[in-house]
Amino acid sequence: MRFVVAYEGTRYCGWQLQASEPTVQLVMETAVSAIEGQPVRVLGASRTDQGVHALGQVAWARTERDLAPARYRAAMNHFLPEDVRVRLCDLPGEEFRPLHGVIEKTYAYRLDLGEVADPRLRRIALHRPGPLDAMAMRAALEPLLGRHDFFAYGGAGSQRRSTVRTLRAAQVLETDGGLEVRLTADGFLYHMARHVVGALLLVGQGRAEAGSLGRMMDAGPPPQGMPLAPAHGLSLLGIAYGPPNPLDSRYVG
């Protein structure tokens, strides 16, 4: 069974199983195992960090219960805690695995710019009172578009053999009371999205030039003190897959 999963990551130590800490993978496996009546491993597409949220995480488990996908979804949401919801269940081909066939992933980072923090957003947005220069931030993202070596934005903690990625879209969108930075790439290095947003905030505050993001990328090793935006403002919006098991989890539900 394939799952599209949404969660508020506040109380979880990320997606991946930890020895003694709560994780989203753990509660997913607990729910599937309760339905199946035996222990079941659930695999995820993205190892979101502690405190990071998701709207379109994709996961998969080998299931045996003869339940229609809609009934399986209802059963999952019965067993899951309220801060984790399965938005979609479907039956992909036998060869599907969540790490394979990924075309692109989209992350969004939300910024609350009100003088007084909006308490409704305290767990899902970074409060930075005062205006940011959105035009300068958009200009700063332009050199990052396309295929580049993003080692400076995530290579130090990355376990990937290659640090080359293709950033396909980078937007700074206006929201009610703030901004949202939205990044779409064929893959992301460890902390890559949060490093980009951290550097972008310096530009928006007038503390760095728009060209600084491109220069940091060309510098090679990560500069000492590379800014890292806090995790709680980041959300995995979705993951797109190509044939033979197409899915774009940004657009379900």
C-alpha positions as a Markdown table, in Angstrom:
| # | Residue | x | y | z |
|---|---|---|---|---|
| 1 | Met | 0.0 | 0.0 | 0.0 |
| 2 | Arg | 1.2 | 3.5 | -0.8 |
| 3 | Phe | 0.4 | 6.4 | 1.5 |
| 4 | Val | 0.5 | 10.2 | 1.2 |
| 5 | Val | 1.0 | 11.4 | 4.7 |
| 6 | Ala | 0.6 | 14.8 | 6.3 |
| 7 | Tyr | 2.0 | 15.7 | 9.7 |
| 8 | Glu | 2.9 | 18.4 | 12.1 |
| 9 | Gly | 6.4 | 17.6 | 13.0 |
| 10 | Thr | 6.7 | 19.5 | 16.3 |
| 11 | Arg | 6.8 | 16.6 | 18.7 |
| 12 | Tyr | 8.7 | 14.2 | 16.4 |
| 13 | Cys | 12.4 | 13.6 | 15.9 |
| 14 | Gly | 11.9 | 13.6 | 12.2 |
| 15 | Trp | 10.6 | 10.8 | 10.0 |
| 16 | Gln | 13.2 | 8.1 | 10.5 |
| 17 | Leu | 13.1 | 5.6 | 13.4 |
| 18 | Gln | 15.2 | 6.6 | 16.4 |
| 19 | Ala | 16.3 | 4.3 | 19.3 |
| 20 | Ser | 14.2 | 6.0 | 22.0 |
| 21 | Glu | 12.5 | 9.0 | 20.4 |
| 22 | Pro | 9.1 | 9.5 | 18.8 |
| 23 | Thr | 9.2 | 9.6 | 15.0 |
| 24 | Val | 6.6 | 9.7 | 12.2 |
| 25 | Gln | 7.9 | 6.4 | 10.9 |
| 26 | Leu | 7.3 | 4.8 | 14.3 |
| 27 | Val | 3.6 | 5.9 | 14.5 |
| 28 | Met | 3.0 | 4.9 | 10.9 |
| 29 | Glu | 4.5 | 1.4 | 11.6 |
| 30 | Thr | 2.4 | 1.2 | 14.7 |
| 31 | Ala | -0.8 | 1.9 | 12.8 |
| 32 | Val | -0.1 | -0.4 | 9.9 |
| 33 | Ser | 1.0 | -3.2 | 12.3 |
| 34 | Ala | -2.3 | -2.8 | 14.2 |
| 35 | Ile | -4.3 | -3.2 | 11.0 |
| 36 | Glu | -2.2 | -6.1 | 9.7 |
| 37 | Gly | -2.0 | -7.9 | 13.0 |
| 38 | Gln | 1.8 | -8.3 | 12.7 |
| 39 | Pro | 4.9 | -6.1 | 12.7 |
| 40 | Val | 5.2 | -4.2 | 9.4 |
| 41 | Arg | 8.0 | -1.9 | 8.2 |
| 42 | Val | 7.0 | 1.4 | 6.6 |
| 43 | Leu | 9.4 | 3.0 | 4.2 |
| 44 | Gly | 9.4 | 6.8 | 3.5 |
| 45 | Ala | 10.5 | 8.9 | 0.6 |
| 46 | Ser | 12.1 | 11.8 | 2.6 |
| 47 | Arg | 14.0 | 11.8 | 5.9 |
| 48 | Thr | 12.5 | 15.1 | 7.2 |
| 49 | Asp | 14.4 | 16.6 | 10.2 |
| 50 | Gln | 13.2 | 17.0 | 13.7 |
| 51 | Gly | 10.4 | 19.6 | 13.8 |
| 52 | Val | 9.9 | 19.7 | 10.0 |
| 53 | His | 6.3 | 19.3 | 8.8 |
| 54 | Ala | 4.8 | 17.6 | 5.8 |
| 55 | Leu | 1.7 | 17.8 | 3.6 |
| 56 | Gly | 2.8 | 15.3 | 1.0 |
| 57 | Gln | 5.2 | 12.8 | 2.4 |
| 58 | Val | 5.1 | 9.5 | 0.5 |
| 59 | Ala | 5.4 | 6.1 | 2.2 |
| 60 | Trp | 4.9 | 2.5 | 1.4 |
| 61 | Ala | 4.4 | -0.8 | 3.2 |
| 62 | Arg | 3.9 | -4.4 | 2.1 |
| 63 | Thr | 0.3 | -5.1 | 3.3 |
| 64 | Glu | -1.8 | -8.3 | 3.2 |
| 65 | Arg | -5.2 | -7.2 | 4.5 |
| 66 | Asp | -7.9 | -7.3 | 1.8 |
| 67 | Leu | -9.1 | -3.7 | 2.3 |
| 68 | Ala | -10.0 | -1.2 | -0.4 |
| 69 | Pro | -7.6 | 1.9 | -0.3 |
| 70 | Ala | -10.3 | 4.2 | 1.1 |
| 71 | Arg | -11.1 | 1.8 | 4.0 |
| 72 | Tyr | -7.4 | 1.3 | 4.6 |
| 73 | Arg | -7.0 | 5.1 | 4.9 |
| 74 | Ala | -9.9 | 5.3 | 7.4 |
| 75 | Ala | -8.3 | 2.5 | 9.4 |
| 76 | Met | -4.9 | 4.2 | 9.4 |
| 77 | Asn | -6.4 | 7.5 | 10.6 |
| 78 | His | -8.2 | 5.7 | 13.4 |
| 79 | Phe | -4.9 | 4.4 | 14.8 |
| 80 | Leu | -2.7 | 7.4 | 14.1 |
| 81 | Pro | -2.3 | 10.3 | 16.5 |
| 82 | Glu | -4.1 | 13.5 | 15.5 |
| 83 | Asp | -0.9 | 15.3 | 14.3 |
| 84 | Val | -0.4 | 12.6 | 11.6 |
| 85 | Arg | -3.0 | 12.0 | 8.9 |
| 86 | Val | -3.0 | 9.7 | 5.9 |
| 87 | Arg | -4.4 | 11.8 | 3.0 |
| 88 | Leu | -4.4 | 9.0 | 0.3 |
| 89 | Cys | -3.9 | 5.3 | 0.1 |
| 90 | Asp | -3.5 | 3.5 | -3.3 |
| 91 | Leu | -2.1 | 0.3 | -4.7 |
| 92 | Pro | 0.9 | 0.9 | -6.9 |
| 93 | Gly | 2.7 | -1.7 | -8.9 |
| 94 | Glu | 4.7 | -4.4 | -7.0 |
| 95 | Glu | 8.0 | -2.7 | -8.0 |
| 96 | Phe | 7.2 | 0.6 | -6.3 |
| 97 | Arg | 9.5 | 1.9 | -3.6 |
| 98 | Pro | 9.2 | 5.4 | -2.3 |
| 99 | Leu | 12.9 | 6.3 | -2.9 |
| 100 | His | 12.8 | 5.2 | -6.5 |
| 101 | Gly | 11.3 | 7.1 | -9.5 |
| 102 | Val | 11.2 | 10.5 | -7.8 |
| 103 | Ile | 11.1 | 13.3 | -10.3 |
| 104 | Glu | 11.1 | 16.2 | -7.9 |
| 105 | Lys | 10.4 | 17.4 | -4.4 |
| 106 | Thr | 8.9 | 20.7 | -3.2 |
| 107 | Tyr | 9.5 | 22.3 | 0.1 |
| 108 | Ala | 8.0 | 25.5 | 1.5 |
| 109 | Tyr | 9.3 | 27.8 | 4.3 |
| 110 | Arg | 6.8 | 30.1 | 5.9 |
| 111 | Leu | 7.7 | 33.4 | 7.5 |
| 112 | Asp | 5.5 | 35.4 | 9.8 |
| 113 | Leu | 6.4 | 39.0 | 9.5 |
| 114 | Gly | 3.9 | 40.6 | 11.9 |
| 115 | Glu | 5.1 | 42.9 | 14.6 |
| 116 | Val | 3.3 | 40.5 | 17.0 |
| 117 | Ala | 3.6 | 36.8 | 16.2 |
| 118 | Asp | 0.4 | 35.1 | 15.0 |
| 119 | Pro | -0.1 | 32.4 | 17.6 |
| 120 | Arg | -1.9 | 30.2 | 15.0 |
| 121 | Leu | 1.4 | 30.0 | 13.1 |
| 122 | Arg | 3.8 | 29.5 | 16.0 |
| 123 | Arg | 4.5 | 25.9 | 15.2 |
| 124 | Ile | 4.6 | 26.1 | 11.4 |
| 125 | Ala | 6.2 | 29.5 | 10.7 |
| 126 | Leu | 9.3 | 31.4 | 11.7 |
| 127 | His | 8.4 | 34.8 | 13.3 |
| 128 | Arg | 10.7 | 37.6 | 12.0 |
| 129 | Pro | 9.0 | 40.9 | 12.8 |
| 130 | Gly | 9.4 | 43.7 | 10.3 |
| 131 | Pro | 9.4 | 43.8 | 6.5 |
| 132 | Leu | 11.7 | 41.8 | 4.2 |
| 133 | Asp | 12.8 | 42.9 | 0.8 |
| 134 | Ala | 11.0 | 40.3 | -1.3 |
| 135 | Met | 12.3 | 41.6 | -4.6 |
| 136 | Ala | 15.9 | 41.3 | -3.4 |
| 137 | Met | 15.2 | 37.8 | -2.2 |
| 138 | Arg | 13.7 | 36.8 | -5.5 |
| 139 | Ala | 16.8 | 38.2 | -7.3 |
| 140 | Ala | 19.1 | 36.3 | -4.9 |
| 141 | Leu | 17.5 | 33.0 | -5.8 |
| 142 | Glu | 18.0 | 33.4 | -9.6 |
| 143 | Pro | 21.7 | 32.2 | -9.6 |
| 144 | Leu | 20.7 | 29.0 | -7.8 |
| 145 | Leu | 18.2 | 27.9 | -10.5 |
| 146 | Gly | 19.3 | 25.1 | -12.8 |
| 147 | Arg | 21.9 | 22.3 | -12.2 |
| 148 | His | 24.7 | 23.2 | -9.8 |
| 149 | Asp | 26.9 | 21.7 | -7.1 |
| 150 | Phe | 25.1 | 22.6 | -3.9 |
| 151 | Phe | 27.8 | 21.3 | -1.6 |
| 152 | Ala | 28.0 | 24.7 | 0.1 |
| 153 | Tyr | 24.4 | 24.5 | 1.1 |
| 154 | Gly | 24.3 | 21.0 | 2.4 |
| 155 | Gly | 27.4 | 18.9 | 1.6 |
| 156 | Ala | 28.9 | 18.9 | 5.1 |
| 157 | Gly | 26.1 | 16.7 | 6.6 |
| 158 | Ser | 25.1 | 14.9 | 3.4 |
| 159 | Gln | 25.6 | 11.2 | 3.0 |
| 160 | Arg | 25.0 | 11.4 | -0.8 |
| 161 | Arg | 27.7 | 10.5 | -3.2 |
| 162 | Ser | 26.9 | 13.5 | -5.4 |
| 163 | Thr | 26.0 | 17.0 | -4.2 |
| 164 | Val | 24.9 | 18.1 | -7.7 |
| 165 | Arg | 21.2 | 19.0 | -7.8 |
| 166 | Thr | 18.8 | 20.8 | -10.2 |
| 167 | Leu | 16.8 | 23.5 | -8.6 |
| 168 | Arg | 13.8 | 23.8 | -11.0 |
| 169 | Ala | 11.7 | 26.5 | -9.3 |
| 170 | Ala | 12.4 | 29.0 | -6.5 |
| 171 | Gln | 9.7 | 31.5 | -5.5 |
| 172 | Val | 9.1 | 34.1 | -2.8 |
| 173 | Leu | 5.4 | 34.3 | -2.4 |
| 174 | Glu | 3.4 | 36.8 | -0.4 |
| 175 | Thr | 1.0 | 35.3 | 2.2 |
| 176 | Asp | -1.4 | 36.8 | 4.7 |
| 177 | Gly | 1.0 | 38.6 | 7.1 |
| 178 | Gly | 4.2 | 37.2 | 5.7 |
| 179 | Leu | 6.1 | 35.4 | 3.0 |
| 180 | Glu | 6.6 | 31.8 | 1.8 |
| 181 | Val | 9.8 | 30.6 | 0.1 |
| 182 | Arg | 9.0 | 27.6 | -2.1 |
| 183 | Leu | 11.8 | 25.4 | -3.6 |
| 184 | Thr | 11.4 | 22.6 | -6.1 |
| 185 | Ala | 14.3 | 20.4 | -7.0 |
| 186 | Asp | 15.1 | 16.9 | -8.3 |
| 187 | Gly | 16.5 | 16.3 | -4.8 |
| 188 | Phe | 17.7 | 18.1 | -1.7 |
| 189 | Leu | 20.8 | 17.7 | 0.4 |
| 190 | Tyr | 20.8 | 17.5 | 4.2 |
| 191 | His | 19.7 | 20.9 | 5.4 |
| 192 | Met | 19.9 | 22.4 | 1.9 |
| 193 | Ala | 16.5 | 24.1 | 2.0 |
| 194 | Arg | 17.1 | 25.5 | 5.5 |
| 195 | His | 20.5 | 26.8 | 4.5 |
| 196 | Val | 19.1 | 28.5 | 1.4 |
| 197 | Val | 16.4 | 30.2 | 3.5 |
| 198 | Gly | 18.9 | 31.2 | 6.2 |
| 199 | Ala | 21.0 | 33.0 | 3.6 |
| 200 | Leu | 18.0 | 34.4 | 1.9 |
| 201 | Leu | 16.8 | 36.0 | 5.2 |
| 202 | Leu | 20.1 | 38.0 | 5.4 |
| 203 | Val | 19.3 | 39.4 | 1.9 |
| 204 | Gly | 15.8 | 40.2 | 2.8 |
| 205 | Gln | 17.0 | 42.1 | 6.0 |
| 206 | Gly | 19.5 | 44.1 | 4.0 |
| 207 | Arg | 22.5 | 42.4 | 5.7 |
| 208 | Ala | 23.8 | 40.7 | 2.5 |
| 209 | Glu | 23.7 | 41.5 | -1.2 |
| 210 | Ala | 21.4 | 39.6 | -3.6 |
| 211 | Gly | 24.5 | 38.1 | -5.3 |
| 212 | Ser | 25.7 | 36.5 | -2.1 |
| 213 | Leu | 23.8 | 33.3 | -2.5 |
| 214 | Gly | 25.4 | 32.6 | -5.9 |
| 215 | Arg | 28.8 | 33.4 | -4.6 |
| 216 | Met | 28.4 | 31.1 | -1.6 |
| 217 | Met | 27.5 | 28.3 | -4.0 |
| 218 | Asp | 30.6 | 28.8 | -6.0 |
| 219 | Ala | 32.8 | 29.0 | -2.9 |
| 220 | Gly | 33.0 | 25.2 | -2.5 |
| 221 | Pro | 33.1 | 24.0 | 1.1 |
| 222 | Pro | 30.3 | 25.4 | 3.3 |
| 223 | Pro | 31.3 | 28.8 | 4.7 |
| 224 | Gln | 31.8 | 28.8 | 8.5 |
| 225 | Gly | 28.7 | 30.0 | 10.2 |
| 226 | Met | 26.4 | 29.3 | 7.2 |
| 227 | Pro | 23.0 | 30.5 | 8.4 |
| 228 | Leu | 20.5 | 27.7 | 9.1 |
| 229 | Ala | 16.8 | 28.6 | 9.3 |
| 230 | Pro | 15.0 | 26.9 | 12.2 |
| 231 | Ala | 13.3 | 23.6 | 11.3 |
| 232 | His | 9.7 | 24.5 | 12.4 |
| 233 | Gly | 9.1 | 26.9 | 9.4 |
| 234 | Leu | 9.8 | 24.2 | 6.9 |
| 235 | Ser | 7.2 | 21.8 | 5.3 |
| 236 | Leu | 7.6 | 19.1 | 2.7 |
| 237 | Leu | 4.7 | 20.0 | 0.3 |
| 238 | Gly | 5.0 | 17.0 | -2.0 |
| 239 | Ile | 6.9 | 14.6 | -4.1 |
| 240 | Ala | 6.3 | 13.8 | -7.8 |
| 241 | Tyr | 6.9 | 10.4 | -9.4 |
| 242 | Gly | 7.0 | 9.3 | -13.0 |
| 243 | Pro | 5.9 | 6.1 | -14.7 |
| 244 | Pro | 5.2 | 3.3 | -14.0 |
| 245 | Asn | 3.7 | 4.5 | -10.8 |
| 246 | Pro | 2.9 | 8.2 | -11.3 |
| 247 | Leu | 1.9 | 10.4 | -8.4 |
| 248 | Asp | 2.2 | 14.0 | -7.4 |
| 249 | Ser | 1.5 | 14.2 | -3.7 |
| 250 | Arg | 1.2 | 18.0 | -3.8 |
| 251 | Tyr | -2.2 | 17.6 | -5.5 |
| 252 | Val | -4.1 | 14.9 | -3.5 |
| 253 | Gly | -7.1 | 15.3 | -1.2 |
